[in-house]
Amino acid sequence: MKKKDNKNMLIGLAYITQVGLSIVTPIILGAYLGNWLDRKFHTDMIFSIVFIIIGTLAGFLNLFKLGPKNPDKKE
């Protein structure tokens, strides 16, 4: 039974890591791309703000895609 508990714990840890990365990665990429465009076009954080918002929306869209299909089903 202990081996099964360890396996479930590792599966949960992998899922939490995947969720965290799928939210943070688009936000960081949006901030980087926005900052690069701001420097290229000499603007005041316009692109940074826009792309951070787009990255945040994309991150939460990823979160909804990773969510369980049937939350009532017990595994």
Kinemage of the C-alpha trace (Angstrom):
@kinemage 1
@onewidth
@group {chain A} dominant
@subgroup {mainchain}
@vectorlist {calphas} color= white
{ca met a 1} P 0.000 0.000 0.000
{ca lys a 2} L 2.902 2.358 0.639
{ca lys a 3} L 4.113 2.000 -2.951
{ca lys a 4} L 0.665 3.018 -4.223
{ca asp a 5} L 0.670 6.083 -1.950
{ca asn a 6} L 4.067 7.139 -3.291
{ca lys a 7} L 2.860 6.706 -6.863
{ca asn a 8} L -0.254 8.819 -6.201
{ca met a 9} L 1.880 11.474 -4.528
{ca leu a 10} L 4.254 11.634 -7.510
{ca ile a 11} L 1.344 11.820 -9.958
{ca gly a 12} L -0.136 14.691 -7.934
{ca leu a 13} L 3.221 16.469 -7.811
{ca ala a 14} L 3.642 16.105 -11.580
{ca tyr a 15} L 0.142 17.489 -12.148
{ca ile a 16} L 0.745 20.484 -9.875
{ca thr a 17} L 4.028 21.204 -11.652
{ca gln a 18} L 2.351 20.995 -15.038
{ca val a 19} L -0.411 23.366 -13.942
{ca gly a 20} L 2.082 25.864 -12.544
{ca leu a 21} L 4.252 25.846 -15.639
{ca ser a 22} L 1.294 26.099 -17.986
{ca ile a 23} L 0.170 29.283 -16.217
{ca val a 24} L 3.551 30.951 -15.647
{ca thr a 25} L 5.170 30.245 -19.033
{ca pro a 26} L 2.763 32.268 -21.228
{ca ile a 27} L 2.904 35.189 -18.783
{ca ile a 28} L 6.711 35.261 -18.815
{ca leu a 29} L 6.817 34.916 -22.600
{ca gly a 30} L 4.262 37.719 -22.954
{ca ala a 31} L 6.282 39.988 -20.665
{ca tyr a 32} L 9.492 39.233 -22.555
{ca leu a 33} L 7.911 39.773 -25.980
{ca gly a 34} L 6.173 42.970 -24.845
{ca asn a 35} L 9.391 44.340 -23.372
{ca trp a 36} L 11.280 43.532 -26.572
{ca leu a 37} L 8.648 45.277 -28.706
{ca asp a 38} L 8.638 48.291 -26.374
{ca arg a 39} L 12.385 48.656 -26.752
{ca lys a 40} L 12.204 48.164 -30.516
{ca phe a 41} L 9.472 50.768 -31.096
{ca his a 42} L 10.491 53.096 -28.207
{ca thr a 43} L 7.110 52.958 -26.477
{ca asp a 44} L 6.272 53.222 -22.772
{ca met a 45} L 5.234 49.730 -21.673
{ca ile a 46} L 2.222 49.614 -24.014
{ca phe a 47} L 3.224 46.303 -25.569
{ca ser a 48} L 4.373 44.921 -22.220
{ca ile a 49} L 0.992 45.510 -20.610
{ca val a 50} L -0.912 44.138 -23.607
{ca phe a 51} L 1.197 40.996 -23.880
{ca ile a 52} L 1.158 40.350 -20.125
{ca ile a 53} L -2.648 40.466 -20.244
{ca ile a 54} L -2.668 38.149 -23.279
{ca gly a 55} L -0.215 35.812 -21.506
{ca thr a 56} L -2.385 35.768 -18.398
{ca leu a 57} L -5.478 34.912 -20.418
{ca ala a 58} L -3.570 32.183 -22.259
{ca gly a 59} L -2.292 30.789 -18.953
{ca phe a 60} L -5.778 30.519 -17.490
{ca leu a 61} L -7.063 29.006 -20.715
{ca asn a 62} L -4.355 26.352 -20.312
{ca leu a 63} L -5.550 25.816 -16.747
{ca phe a 64} L -9.106 25.149 -17.897
{ca lys a 65} L -7.858 22.748 -20.561
{ca leu a 66} L -5.872 20.783 -17.958
{ca gly a 67} L -8.816 20.543 -15.561
{ca pro a 68} L -10.692 17.304 -15.097
{ca lys a 69} L -13.305 16.467 -17.697
{ca asn a 70} L -15.703 15.025 -15.116
{ca pro a 71} L -15.092 16.469 -11.624
{ca asp a 72} L -17.587 14.082 -9.992
{ca lys a 73} L -15.640 11.001 -11.095
{ca lys a 74} L -13.403 9.575 -8.365
{ca glu a 75} L -10.220 7.816 -9.423
